[in-house]
Amino acid sequence: MPRSDIEDRTEFLLKLLNLPHGSKNVKNLSGGQQRRVSLAVALLHEPELLILDEPTVGVDPVLRQSIWNHLVEITKNGHTTVIITTHYIDECAQAHMVSSHRIHIVKLWEG
């Protein structure tokens, strides 16, 4: 990936995930910010397959919706398949609505 693309993607992801600009060490960020940095790193190179474990846990509702909108968008363009684990029922319903794109849900029930 060319450096200019990395810089553009980084700027986009910082805004999308409401992360601070600058060269702050990740260990000095809050736990929620550290999780969002991890998500940004996963999204940076626009992977063909993205596996996310609880990507919106501890995120405020507005940011959570922004993350979901972006995940839907990257699946619509046909370049990324997203696999997500979540315990939020509303996220399961939302993922089900967009499963015709490339977000898939696997339900595992204990019983």
Biopython code that builds the backbone (N, CA, C, O; Angstrom):
import numpy as np
from Bio.PDB.StructureBuilder import StructureBuilder

atoms = [
    (1, "MET", "N", (0.854, -1.165, 0.000)),
    (1, "MET", "CA", (0.000, 0.000, 0.000)),
    (1, "MET", "C", (0.907, 1.238, 0.000)),
    (1, "MET", "O", (1.781, 1.353, 0.858)),
    (2, "PRO", "N", (0.715, 2.151, -0.935)),
    (2, "PRO", "CA", (1.538, 3.362, -0.977)),
    (2, "PRO", "C", (1.379, 4.216, 0.286)),
    (2, "PRO", "O", (0.316, 4.243, 0.904)),
    (3, "ARG", "N", (2.436, 4.897, 0.645)),
    (3, "ARG", "CA", (2.442, 5.719, 1.864)),
    (3, "ARG", "C", (1.297, 6.733, 1.877)),
    (3, "ARG", "O", (0.673, 6.950, 2.915)),
    (4, "SER", "N", (1.022, 7.348, 0.734)),
    (4, "SER", "CA", (-0.058, 8.343, 0.679)),
    (4, "SER", "C", (-1.411, 7.701, 0.982)),
    (4, "SER", "O", (-2.257, 8.317, 1.631)),
    (5, "ASP", "N", (-1.624, 6.462, 0.514)),
    (5, "ASP", "CA", (-2.867, 5.746, 0.818)),
    (5, "ASP", "C", (-2.958, 5.422, 2.306)),
    (5, "ASP", "O", (-4.027, 5.520, 2.908)),
    (6, "ILE", "N", (-1.833, 5.036, 2.888)),
    (6, "ILE", "CA", (-1.806, 4.739, 4.325)),
    (6, "ILE", "C", (-2.155, 5.987, 5.120)),
    (6, "ILE", "O", (-2.930, 5.926, 6.075)),
    (7, "GLU", "N", (-1.584, 7.112, 4.728)),
    (7, "GLU", "CA", (-1.874, 8.365, 5.429)),
    (7, "GLU", "C", (-3.344, 8.748, 5.293)),
    (7, "GLU", "O", (-3.967, 9.172, 6.266)),
    (8, "ASP", "N", (-3.904, 8.600, 4.085)),
    (8, "ASP", "CA", (-5.319, 8.916, 3.864)),
    (8, "ASP", "C", (-6.223, 7.997, 4.680)),
    (8, "ASP", "O", (-7.168, 8.456, 5.322)),
    (9, "ARG", "N", (-5.929, 6.694, 4.651)),
    (9, "ARG", "CA", (-6.733, 5.726, 5.408)),
    (9, "ARG", "C", (-6.628, 5.986, 6.901)),
    (9, "ARG", "O", (-7.622, 5.899, 7.622)),
    (10, "THR", "N", (-5.424, 6.305, 7.366)),
    (10, "THR", "CA", (-5.225, 6.590, 8.788)),
    (10, "THR", "C", (-6.071, 7.778, 9.207)),
    (10, "THR", "O", (-6.743, 7.726, 10.237)),
    (11, "GLU", "N", (-6.049, 8.838, 8.431)),
    (11, "GLU", "CA", (-6.846, 10.032, 8.733)),
    (11, "GLU", "C", (-8.339, 9.683, 8.764)),
    (11, "GLU", "O", (-9.064, 10.101, 9.667)),
    (12, "PHE", "N", (-8.783, 8.918, 7.776)),
    (12, "PHE", "CA", (-10.187, 8.507, 7.714)),
    (12, "PHE", "C", (-10.572, 7.688, 8.947)),
    (12, "PHE", "O", (-11.614, 7.932, 9.555)),
    (13, "LEU", "N", (-9.737, 6.721, 9.312)),
    (13, "LEU", "CA", (-10.050, 5.843, 10.440)),
    (13, "LEU", "C", (-9.979, 6.574, 11.776)),
    (13, "LEU", "O", (-10.754, 6.268, 12.683)),
    (14, "LEU", "N", (-9.072, 7.527, 11.914)),
    (14, "LEU", "CA", (-9.026, 8.329, 13.146)),
    (14, "LEU", "C", (-10.343, 9.073, 13.341)),
    (14, "LEU", "O", (-10.873, 9.140, 14.450)),
    (15, "LYS", "N", (-10.862, 9.632, 12.250)),
    (15, "LYS", "CA", (-12.144, 10.348, 12.328)),
    (15, "LYS", "C", (-13.293, 9.373, 12.577)),
    (15, "LYS", "O", (-14.134, 9.604, 13.446)),
    (16, "LEU", "N", (-13.322, 8.287, 11.813)),
    (16, "LEU", "CA", (-14.399, 7.302, 11.941)),
    (16, "LEU", "C", (-14.501, 6.771, 13.365)),
    (16, "LEU", "O", (-15.598, 6.639, 13.907)),
    (17, "LEU", "N", (-13.367, 6.470, 13.961)),
    (17, "LEU", "CA", (-13.339, 5.833, 15.275)),
    (17, "LEU", "C", (-13.123, 6.812, 16.421)),
    (17, "LEU", "O", (-12.909, 6.409, 17.565)),
    (18, "ASN", "N", (-13.181, 8.093, 16.105)),
    (18, "ASN", "CA", (-13.076, 9.141, 17.126)),
    (18, "ASN", "C", (-11.825, 8.955, 17.989)),
    (18, "ASN", "O", (-11.888, 8.936, 19.218)),
    (19, "LEU", "N", (-10.693, 8.817, 17.303)),
    (19, "LEU", "CA", (-9.412, 8.630, 17.989)),
    (19, "LEU", "C", (-8.600, 9.921, 17.938)),
    (19, "LEU", "O", (-8.722, 10.692, 16.986)),
    (20, "PRO", "N", (-7.770, 10.162, 18.957)),
    (20, "PRO", "CA", (-6.960, 11.384, 18.974)),
    (20, "PRO", "C", (-5.852, 11.340, 17.921)),
    (20, "PRO", "O", (-5.299, 10.281, 17.624)),
    (21, "HIS", "N", (-5.545, 12.503, 17.369)),
    (21, "HIS", "CA", (-4.412, 12.621, 16.454)),
    (21, "HIS", "C", (-3.139, 12.744, 17.280)),
    (21, "HIS", "O", (-3.179, 13.084, 18.462)),
    (22, "GLY", "N", (-2.047, 12.471, 16.661)),
    (22, "GLY", "CA", (-0.781, 12.646, 17.356)),
    (22, "GLY", "C", (-0.063, 11.334, 17.535)),
    (22, "GLY", "O", (-0.520, 10.280, 17.092)),
    (23, "SER", "N", (1.047, 11.422, 18.180)),
    (23, "SER", "CA", (1.891, 10.240, 18.339)),
    (23, "SER", "C", (1.827, 9.704, 19.763)),
    (23, "SER", "O", (2.830, 9.246, 20.311)),
    (24, "LYS", "N", (0.658, 9.764, 20.346)),
    (24, "LYS", "CA", (0.470, 9.250, 21.697)),
    (24, "LYS", "C", (0.696, 7.733, 21.701)),
    (24, "LYS", "O", (0.220, 7.030, 20.809)),
    (25, "ASN", "N", (1.405, 7.244, 22.681)),
    (25, "ASN", "CA", (1.642, 5.816, 22.801)),
    (25, "ASN", "C", (0.321, 5.126, 23.143)),
    (25, "ASN", "O", (-0.426, 5.595, 24.002)),
    (26, "VAL", "N", (0.041, 4.021, 22.472)),
    (26, "VAL", "CA", (-1.227, 3.312, 22.667)),
    (26, "VAL", "C", (-1.431, 2.926, 24.126)),
    (26, "VAL", "O", (-2.560, 2.949, 24.614)),
    (27, "LYS", "N", (-0.364, 2.573, 24.827)),
    (27, "LYS", "CA", (-0.520, 2.163, 26.227)),
    (27, "LYS", "C", (-1.011, 3.309, 27.107)),
    (27, "LYS", "O", (-1.490, 3.068, 28.215)),
    (28, "ASN", "N", (-0.899, 4.554, 26.634)),
    (28, "ASN", "CA", (-1.373, 5.705, 27.398)),
    (28, "ASN", "C", (-2.816, 6.084, 27.073)),
    (28, "ASN", "O", (-3.351, 7.033, 27.646)),
    (29, "LEU", "N", (-3.445, 5.355, 26.164)),
    (29, "LEU", "CA", (-4.840, 5.604, 25.813)),
    (29, "LEU", "C", (-5.755, 4.841, 26.764)),
    (29, "LEU", "O", (-5.326, 3.905, 27.438)),
    (30, "SER", "N", (-7.010, 5.247, 26.809)),
    (30, "SER", "CA", (-7.989, 4.520, 27.624)),
    (30, "SER", "C", (-8.228, 3.143, 27.006)),
    (30, "SER", "O", (-7.859, 2.899, 25.858)),
    (31, "GLY", "N", (-8.844, 2.254, 27.770)),
    (31, "GLY", "CA", (-9.139, 0.908, 27.270)),
    (31, "GLY", "C", (-10.006, 0.934, 26.023)),
    (31, "GLY", "O", (-9.766, 0.182, 25.079)),
    (32, "GLY", "N", (-11.012, 1.799, 26.017)),
    (32, "GLY", "CA", (-11.889, 1.919, 24.849)),
    (32, "GLY", "C", (-11.144, 2.429, 23.626)),
    (32, "GLY", "O", (-11.368, 1.958, 22.511)),
    (33, "GLN", "N", (-10.260, 3.390, 23.841)),
    (33, "GLN", "CA", (-9.463, 3.909, 22.732)),
    (33, "GLN", "C", (-8.499, 2.845, 22.217)),
    (33, "GLN", "O", (-8.255, 2.764, 21.013)),
    (34, "GLN", "N", (-7.954, 2.037, 23.104)),
    (34, "GLN", "CA", (-7.054, 0.965, 22.676)),
    (34, "GLN", "C", (-7.793, -0.037, 21.797)),
    (34, "GLN", "O", (-7.243, -0.519, 20.807)),
    (35, "ARG", "N", (-9.041, -0.354, 22.156)),
    (35, "ARG", "CA", (-9.841, -1.274, 21.336)),
    (35, "ARG", "C", (-10.109, -0.675, 19.960)),
    (35, "ARG", "O", (-10.094, -1.385, 18.954)),
    (36, "ARG", "N", (-10.356, 0.634, 19.920)),
    (36, "ARG", "CA", (-10.613, 1.294, 18.634)),
    (36, "ARG", "C", (-9.349, 1.365, 17.786)),
    (36, "ARG", "O", (-9.425, 1.277, 16.561)),
    (37, "VAL", "N", (-8.186, 1.522, 18.419)),
    (37, "VAL", "CA", (-6.919, 1.475, 17.675)),
    (37, "VAL", "C", (-6.759, 0.092, 17.050)),
    (37, "VAL", "O", (-6.347, -0.025, 15.896)),
    (38, "SER", "N", (-7.081, -0.945, 17.804)),
    (38, "SER", "CA", (-6.998, -2.310, 17.287)),
    (38, "SER", "C", (-7.908, -2.483, 16.067)),
    (38, "SER", "O", (-7.517, -3.105, 15.080)),
    (39, "LEU", "N", (-9.116, -1.931, 16.140)),
    (39, "LEU", "CA", (-10.043, -2.000, 15.008)),
    (39, "LEU", "C", (-9.482, -1.217, 13.820)),
    (39, "LEU", "O", (-9.570, -1.676, 12.681)),
    (40, "ALA", "N", (-8.911, -0.052, 14.075)),
    (40, "ALA", "CA", (-8.323, 0.756, 12.998)),
    (40, "ALA", "C", (-7.206, -0.008, 12.291)),
    (40, "ALA", "O", (-7.111, 0.016, 11.064)),
    (41, "VAL", "N", (-6.365, -0.681, 13.066)),
    (41, "VAL", "CA", (-5.268, -1.464, 12.481)),
    (41, "VAL", "C", (-5.835, -2.575, 11.596)),
    (41, "VAL", "O", (-5.305, -2.848, 10.519)),
    (42, "ALA", "N", (-6.912, -3.211, 12.054)),
    (42, "ALA", "CA", (-7.533, -4.287, 11.276)),
    (42, "ALA", "C", (-8.136, -3.761, 9.970)),
    (42, "ALA", "O", (-8.128, -4.457, 8.955)),
    (43, "LEU", "N", (-8.656, -2.542, 10.000)),
    (43, "LEU", "CA", (-9.305, -1.960, 8.824)),
    (43, "LEU", "C", (-8.335, -1.263, 7.876)),
    (43, "LEU", "O", (-8.665, -1.043, 6.710)),
    (44, "LEU", "N", (-7.166, -0.921, 8.348)),
    (44, "LEU", "CA", (-6.240, -0.067, 7.600)),
    (44, "LEU", "C", (-5.962, -0.564, 6.190)),
    (44, "LEU", "O", (-6.039, 0.215, 5.239)),
    (45, "HIS", "N", (-5.645, -1.822, 6.036)),
    (45, "HIS", "CA", (-5.234, -2.343, 4.727)),
    (45, "HIS", "C", (-6.387, -2.897, 3.896)),
    (45, "HIS", "O", (-6.157, -3.549, 2.878)),
    (46, "GLU", "N", (-7.622, -2.645, 4.318)),
    (46, "GLU", "CA", (-8.818, -3.071, 3.586)),
    (46, "GLU", "C", (-8.747, -4.558, 3.231)),
    (46, "GLU", "O", (-8.666, -4.916, 2.056)),
    (47, "PRO", "N", (-8.778, -5.420, 4.250)),
    (47, "PRO", "CA", (-8.597, -6.855, 4.015)),
    (47, "PRO", "C", (-9.778, -7.487, 3.276)),
    (47, "PRO", "O", (-10.887, -6.954, 3.284)),
    (48, "GLU", "N", (-9.523, -8.620, 2.645)),
    (48, "GLU", "CA", (-10.591, -9.373, 1.995)),
    (48, "GLU", "C", (-11.458, -10.074, 3.034)),
    (48, "GLU", "O", (-12.665, -10.222, 2.839)),
    (49, "LEU", "N", (-10.853, -10.504, 4.132)),
    (49, "LEU", "CA", (-11.568, -11.165, 5.220)),
    (49, "LEU", "C", (-11.254, -10.433, 6.516)),
    (49, "LEU", "O", (-10.090, -10.247, 6.871)),
    (50, "LEU", "N", (-12.299, -10.022, 7.214)),
    (50, "LEU", "CA", (-12.147, -9.292, 8.471)),
    (50, "LEU", "C", (-12.914, -10.047, 9.547)),
    (50, "LEU", "O", (-14.135, -10.178, 9.463)),
    (51, "ILE", "N", (-12.210, -10.543, 10.553)),
    (51, "ILE", "CA", (-12.824, -11.269, 11.659)),
    (51, "ILE", "C", (-12.717, -10.391, 12.895)),
    (51, "ILE", "O", (-11.618, -10.060, 13.340)),
    (52, "LEU", "N", (-13.871, -10.015, 13.448)),
    (52, "LEU", "CA", (-13.911, -9.090, 14.582)),
    (52, "LEU", "C", (-14.600, -9.735, 15.771)),
    (52, "LEU", "O", (-15.683, -10.305, 15.641)),
    (53, "ASP", "N", (-13.970, -9.641, 16.917)),
    (53, "ASP", "CA", (-14.524, -10.162, 18.160)),
    (53, "ASP", "C", (-15.041, -8.990, 18.986)),
    (53, "ASP", "O", (-14.259, -8.217, 19.538)),
    (54, "GLU", "N", (-16.357, -8.864, 19.065)),
    (54, "GLU", "CA", (-16.992, -7.803, 19.861)),
    (54, "GLU", "C", (-16.422, -6.418, 19.523)),
    (54, "GLU", "O", (-15.926, -5.729, 20.414)),
    (55, "PRO", "N", (-16.486, -5.998, 18.250)),
    (55, "PRO", "CA", (-15.833, -4.737, 17.868)),
    (55, "PRO", "C", (-16.455, -3.481, 18.467)),
    (55, "PRO", "O", (-15.814, -2.430, 18.489)),
    (56, "THR", "N", (-17.691, -3.569, 18.951)),
    (56, "THR", "CA", (-18.340, -2.360, 19.468)),
    (56, "THR", "C", (-18.607, -2.411, 20.964)),
    (56, "THR", "O", (-19.350, -1.577, 21.481)),
    (57, "VAL", "N", (-18.021, -3.369, 21.669)),
    (57, "VAL", "CA", (-18.238, -3.446, 23.109)),
    (57, "VAL", "C", (-17.641, -2.202, 23.774)),
    (57, "VAL", "O", (-16.506, -1.818, 23.493)),
    (58, "GLY", "N", (-18.413, -1.591, 24.644)),
    (58, "GLY", "CA", (-17.953, -0.413, 25.363)),
    (58, "GLY", "C", (-17.927, 0.864, 24.548)),
    (58, "GLY", "O", (-17.370, 1.868, 24.990)),
    (59, "VAL", "N", (-18.521, 0.841, 23.365)),
    (59, "VAL", "CA", (-18.530, 2.007, 22.484)),
    (59, "VAL", "C", (-19.883, 2.706, 22.613)),
    (59, "VAL", "O", (-20.918, 2.049, 22.729)),
    (60, "ASP", "N", (-19.872, 4.038, 22.593)),
    (60, "ASP", "CA", (-21.137, 4.761, 22.708)),
    (60, "ASP", "C", (-22.012, 4.480, 21.479)),
    (60, "ASP", "O", (-21.493, 4.139, 20.416)),
    (61, "PRO", "N", (-23.343, 4.622, 21.622)),
    (61, "PRO", "CA", (-24.274, 4.247, 20.548)),
    (61, "PRO", "C", (-24.029, 4.956, 19.214)),
    (61, "PRO", "O", (-24.195, 4.345, 18.158)),
    (62, "VAL", "N", (-23.642, 6.216, 19.242)),
    (62, "VAL", "CA", (-23.404, 6.950, 17.993)),
    (62, "VAL", "C", (-22.193, 6.376, 17.265)),
    (62, "VAL", "O", (-22.241, 6.156, 16.054)),
    (63, "LEU", "N", (-21.122, 6.135, 17.991)),
    (63, "LEU", "CA", (-19.922, 5.558, 17.384)),
    (63, "LEU", "C", (-20.189, 4.126, 16.941)),
    (63, "LEU", "O", (-19.692, 3.694, 15.900)),
    (64, "ARG", "N", (-20.963, 3.395, 17.719)),
    (64, "ARG", "CA", (-21.300, 2.013, 17.342)),
    (64, "ARG", "C", (-22.010, 1.995, 15.995)),
    (64, "ARG", "O", (-21.696, 1.169, 15.138)),
    (65, "GLN", "N", (-22.968, 2.904, 15.802)),
    (65, "GLN", "CA", (-23.685, 2.969, 14.525)),
    (65, "GLN", "C", (-22.743, 3.363, 13.390)),
    (65, "GLN", "O", (-22.862, 2.847, 12.279)),
    (66, "SER", "N", (-21.822, 4.261, 13.660)),
    (66, "SER", "CA", (-20.842, 4.675, 12.653)),
    (66, "SER", "C", (-19.973, 3.489, 12.226)),
    (66, "SER", "O", (-19.693, 3.314, 11.040)),
    (67, "ILE", "N", (-19.557, 2.689, 13.187)),
    (67, "ILE", "CA", (-18.755, 1.497, 12.880)),
    (67, "ILE", "C", (-19.566, 0.537, 12.018)),
    (67, "ILE", "O", (-19.066, 0.020, 11.019)),
    (68, "TRP", "N", (-20.815, 0.300, 12.403)),
    (68, "TRP", "CA", (-21.667, -0.602, 11.628)),
    (68, "TRP", "C", (-21.893, -0.080, 10.216)),
    (68, "TRP", "O", (-21.861, -0.848, 9.255)),
    (69, "ASN", "N", (-22.121, 1.220, 10.087)),
    (69, "ASN", "CA", (-22.304, 1.793, 8.749)),
    (69, "ASN", "C", (-21.076, 1.533, 7.883)),
    (69, "ASN", "O", (-21.200, 1.203, 6.704)),
    (70, "HIS", "N", (-19.902, 1.679, 8.466)),
    (70, "HIS", "CA", (-18.674, 1.437, 7.709)),
    (70, "HIS", "C", (-18.540, -0.047, 7.346)),
    (70, "HIS", "O", (-18.156, -0.372, 6.223)),
    (71, "LEU", "N", (-18.848, -0.934, 8.271)),
    (71, "LEU", "CA", (-18.762, -2.368, 7.970)),
    (71, "LEU", "C", (-19.718, -2.748, 6.846)),
    (71, "LEU", "O", (-19.369, -3.536, 5.968)),
    (72, "VAL", "N", (-20.917, -2.191, 6.875)),
    (72, "VAL", "CA", (-21.879, -2.452, 5.799)),
    (72, "VAL", "C", (-21.325, -1.929, 4.477)),
    (72, "VAL", "O", (-21.401, -2.610, 3.455)),
    (73, "GLU", "N", (-20.773, -0.733, 4.499)),
    (73, "GLU", "CA", (-20.230, -0.121, 3.278)),
    (73, "GLU", "C", (-19.105, -0.960, 2.675)),
    (73, "GLU", "O", (-19.076, -1.166, 1.462)),
    (74, "ILE", "N", (-18.185, -1.442, 3.496)),
    (74, "ILE", "CA", (-17.065, -2.212, 2.932)),
    (74, "ILE", "C", (-17.513, -3.578, 2.429)),
    (74, "ILE", "O", (-16.845, -4.174, 1.583)),
    (75, "THR", "N", (-18.637, -4.083, 2.937)),
    (75, "THR", "CA", (-19.149, -5.345, 2.396)),
    (75, "THR", "C", (-19.920, -5.111, 1.110)),
    (75, "THR", "O", (-19.925, -5.966, 0.224)),
    (76, "LYS", "N", (-20.567, -3.970, 1.002)),
    (76, "LYS", "CA", (-21.317, -3.659, -0.223)),
    (76, "LYS", "C", (-20.399, -3.524, -1.427)),
    (76, "LYS", "O", (-20.777, -3.894, -2.539)),
    (77, "ASN", "N", (-19.202, -3.000, -1.217)),
    (77, "ASN", "CA", (-18.301, -2.821, -2.359)),
    (77, "ASN", "C", (-17.721, -4.149, -2.843)),
    (77, "ASN", "O", (-17.042, -4.199, -3.868)),
    (78, "GLY", "N", (-17.993, -5.221, -2.102)),
    (78, "GLY", "CA", (-17.601, -6.550, -2.543)),
    (78, "GLY", "C", (-16.165, -6.938, -2.284)),
    (78, "GLY", "O", (-15.724, -8.004, -2.714)),
    (79, "HIS", "N", (-15.423, -6.084, -1.582)),
    (79, "HIS", "CA", (-14.014, -6.386, -1.347)),
    (79, "HIS", "C", (-13.748, -7.080, -0.013)),
    (79, "HIS", "O", (-12.701, -7.701, 0.165)),
    (80, "THR", "N", (-14.686, -6.977, 0.916)),
    (80, "THR", "CA", (-14.423, -7.497, 2.257)),
    (80, "THR", "C", (-15.586, -8.354, 2.742)),
    (80, "THR", "O", (-16.750, -7.970, 2.630)),
    (81, "THR", "N", (-15.253, -9.508, 3.275)),
    (81, "THR", "CA", (-16.213, -10.337, 3.991)),
    (81, "THR", "C", (-15.940, -10.128, 5.472)),
    (81, "THR", "O", (-14.792, -10.178, 5.912)),
    (82, "VAL", "N", (-17.007, -9.893, 6.244)),
    (82, "VAL", "CA", (-16.862, -9.599, 7.668)),
    (82, "VAL", "C", (-17.509, -10.710, 8.485)),
    (82, "VAL", "O", (-18.656, -11.083, 8.241)),
    (83, "ILE", "N", (-16.773, -11.230, 9.447)),
    (83, "ILE", "CA", (-17.296, -12.197, 10.413)),
    (83, "ILE", "C", (-17.179, -11.541, 11.781)),
    (83, "ILE", "O", (-16.103, -11.095, 12.181)),
    (84, "ILE", "N", (-18.303, -11.488, 12.493)),
    (84, "ILE", "CA", (-18.351, -10.762, 13.762)),
    (84, "ILE", "C", (-18.911, -11.654, 14.860)),
    (84, "ILE", "O", (-19.853, -12.414, 14.635)),
    (85, "THR", "N", (-18.323, -11.555, 16.053)),
    (85, "THR", "CA", (-18.963, -12.118, 17.237)),
    (85, "THR", "C", (-19.507, -10.941, 18.039)),
    (85, "THR", "O", (-18.864, -9.897, 18.146)),
    (86, "THR", "N", (-20.685, -11.123, 18.593)),
    (86, "THR", "CA", (-21.283, -10.062, 19.402)),
    (86, "THR", "C", (-22.281, -10.669, 20.368)),
    (86, "THR", "O", (-22.856, -11.726, 20.107)),
    (87, "HIS", "N", (-22.478, -9.989, 21.486)),
    (87, "HIS", "CA", (-23.527, -10.412, 22.407)),
    (87, "HIS", "C", (-24.693, -9.425, 22.375)),
    (87, "HIS", "O", (-25.665, -9.584, 23.113)),
    (88, "TYR", "N", (-24.594, -8.398, 21.511)),
    (88, "TYR", "CA", (-25.680, -7.430, 21.371)),
    (88, "TYR", "C", (-26.719, -7.965, 20.384)),
    (88, "TYR", "O", (-26.424, -8.151, 19.204)),
    (89, "ILE", "N", (-27.927, -8.210, 20.873)),
    (89, "ILE", "CA", (-28.991, -8.751, 20.029)),
    (89, "ILE", "C", (-29.298, -7.823, 18.861)),
    (89, "ILE", "O", (-29.516, -8.295, 17.746)),
    (90, "ASP", "N", (-29.319, -6.509, 19.096)),
    (90, "ASP", "CA", (-29.627, -5.580, 18.008)),
    (90, "ASP", "C", (-28.565, -5.629, 16.908)),
    (90, "ASP", "O", (-28.882, -5.407, 15.739)),
    (91, "GLU", "N", (-27.324, -5.914, 17.259)),
    (91, "GLU", "CA", (-26.291, -6.052, 16.236)),
    (91, "GLU", "C", (-26.511, -7.322, 15.424)),
    (91, "GLU", "O", (-26.254, -7.343, 14.220)),
    (92, "CYS", "N", (-26.979, -8.368, 16.069)),
    (92, "CYS", "CA", (-27.287, -9.600, 15.332)),
    (92, "CYS", "C", (-28.380, -9.337, 14.309)),
    (92, "CYS", "O", (-28.296, -9.788, 13.167)),
    (93, "ALA", "N", (-29.402, -8.606, 14.724)),
    (93, "ALA", "CA", (-30.498, -8.284, 13.812)),
    (93, "ALA", "C", (-29.994, -7.417, 12.664)),
    (93, "ALA", "O", (-30.369, -7.636, 11.512)),
    (94, "GLN", "N", (-29.154, -6.443, 12.965)),
    (94, "GLN", "CA", (-28.621, -5.565, 11.927)),
    (94, "GLN", "C", (-27.748, -6.357, 10.963)),
    (94, "GLN", "O", (-27.837, -6.169, 9.750)),
    (95, "ALA", "N", (-26.921, -7.223, 11.480)),
    (95, "ALA", "CA", (-26.067, -8.033, 10.615)),
    (95, "ALA", "C", (-26.915, -8.943, 9.744)),
    (95, "ALA", "O", (-26.584, -9.172, 8.581)),
    (96, "HIS", "N", (-28.001, -9.463, 10.294)),
    (96, "HIS", "CA", (-28.888, -10.323, 9.518)),
    (96, "HIS", "C", (-29.481, -9.554, 8.342)),
    (96, "HIS", "O", (-29.628, -10.103, 7.250)),
    (97, "MET", "N", (-29.824, -8.283, 8.562)),
    (97, "MET", "CA", (-30.410, -7.477, 7.496)),
    (97, "MET", "C", (-29.425, -7.253, 6.355)),
    (97, "MET", "O", (-29.846, -7.109, 5.207)),
    (98, "VAL", "N", (-28.154, -7.222, 6.633)),
    (98, "VAL", "CA", (-27.167, -6.971, 5.588)),
    (98, "VAL", "C", (-26.435, -8.238, 5.162)),
    (98, "VAL", "O", (-25.429, -8.162, 4.456)),
    (99, "SER", "N", (-26.925, -9.393, 5.580)),
    (99, "SER", "CA", (-26.217, -10.632, 5.265)),
    (99, "SER", "C", (-26.195, -10.920, 3.773)),
    (99, "SER", "O", (-25.384, -11.725, 3.315)),
    (100, "SER", "N", (-27.067, -10.280, 3.009)),
    (100, "SER", "CA", (-27.012, -10.466, 1.567)),
    (100, "SER", "C", (-25.758, -9.819, 0.991)),
    (100, "SER", "O", (-25.344, -10.133, -0.125)),
    (101, "HIS", "N", (-25.161, -8.919, 1.754)),
    (101, "HIS", "CA", (-23.879, -8.372, 1.330)),
    (101, "HIS", "C", (-22.853, -9.406, 1.782)),
    (101, "HIS", "O", (-22.935, -10.550, 1.336)),
    (102, "ARG", "N", (-21.931, -9.084, 2.607)),
    (102, "ARG", "CA", (-20.958, -10.106, 2.970)),
    (102, "ARG", "C", (-20.665, -10.097, 4.454)),
    (102, "ARG", "O", (-19.524, -10.289, 4.874)),
    (103, "ILE", "N", (-21.690, -9.876, 5.239)),
    (103, "ILE", "CA", (-21.568, -10.033, 6.686)),
    (103, "ILE", "C", (-22.360, -11.286, 7.033)),
    (103, "ILE", "O", (-23.525, -11.402, 6.654)),
    (104, "HIS", "N", (-21.757, -12.206, 7.733)),
    (104, "HIS", "CA", (-22.419, -13.475, 8.033)),
    (104, "HIS", "C", (-22.509, -13.686, 9.533)),
    (104, "HIS", "O", (-21.618, -13.304, 10.291)),
    (105, "ILE", "N", (-23.600, -14.300, 9.936)),
    (105, "ILE", "CA", (-23.818, -14.583, 11.348)),
    (105, "ILE", "C", (-23.889, -16.087, 11.526)),
    (105, "ILE", "O", (-24.562, -16.786, 10.769)),
    (106, "VAL", "N", (-23.203, -16.561, 12.511)),
    (106, "VAL", "CA", (-23.314, -17.952, 12.916)),
    (106, "VAL", "C", (-23.837, -17.932, 14.340)),
    (106, "VAL", "O", (-23.197, -17.376, 15.232)),
    (107, "LYS", "N", (-24.997, -18.536, 14.557)),
    (107, "LYS", "CA", (-25.574, -18.564, 15.898)),
    (107, "LYS", "C", (-25.156, -19.854, 16.589)),
    (107, "LYS", "O", (-25.353, -20.951, 16.066)),
    (108, "LEU", "N", (-24.586, -19.704, 17.749)),
    (108, "LEU", "CA", (-24.216, -20.848, 18.567)),
    (108, "LEU", "C", (-25.005, -20.761, 19.855)),
    (108, "LEU", "O", (-24.907, -19.768, 20.576)),
    (109, "TRP", "N", (-25.766, -21.760, 20.146)),
    (109, "TRP", "CA", (-26.598, -21.756, 21.347)),
    (109, "TRP", "C", (-26.154, -22.870, 22.268)),
    (109, "TRP", "O", (-25.890, -23.993, 21.836)),
    (110, "GLU", "N", (-26.076, -22.542, 23.528)),
    (110, "GLU", "CA", (-25.820, -23.573, 24.524)),
    (110, "GLU", "C", (-27.166, -24.074, 25.010)),
    (110, "GLU", "O", (-28.119, -23.301, 25.110)),
    (111, "GLY", "N", (-27.251, -25.325, 25.303)),
    (111, "GLY", "CA", (-28.535, -25.745, 25.803)),
    (111, "GLY", "C", (-28.648, -27.140, 26.045)),
    (111, "GLY", "O", (-29.703, -27.609, 26.474)),
]
sb = StructureBuilder()
sb.init_structure("model")
sb.init_model(0)
sb.init_chain("A")
sb.init_seg("    ")
for serial, (resi, resn, name, xyz) in enumerate(atoms, 1):
    if name == "N":
        sb.init_residue(resn, " ", resi, " ")
    sb.init_atom(name, np.array(xyz, "f"), 0.0, 1.0, " ", f" {name:<3s}", serial, name[0])
structure = sb.get_structure()
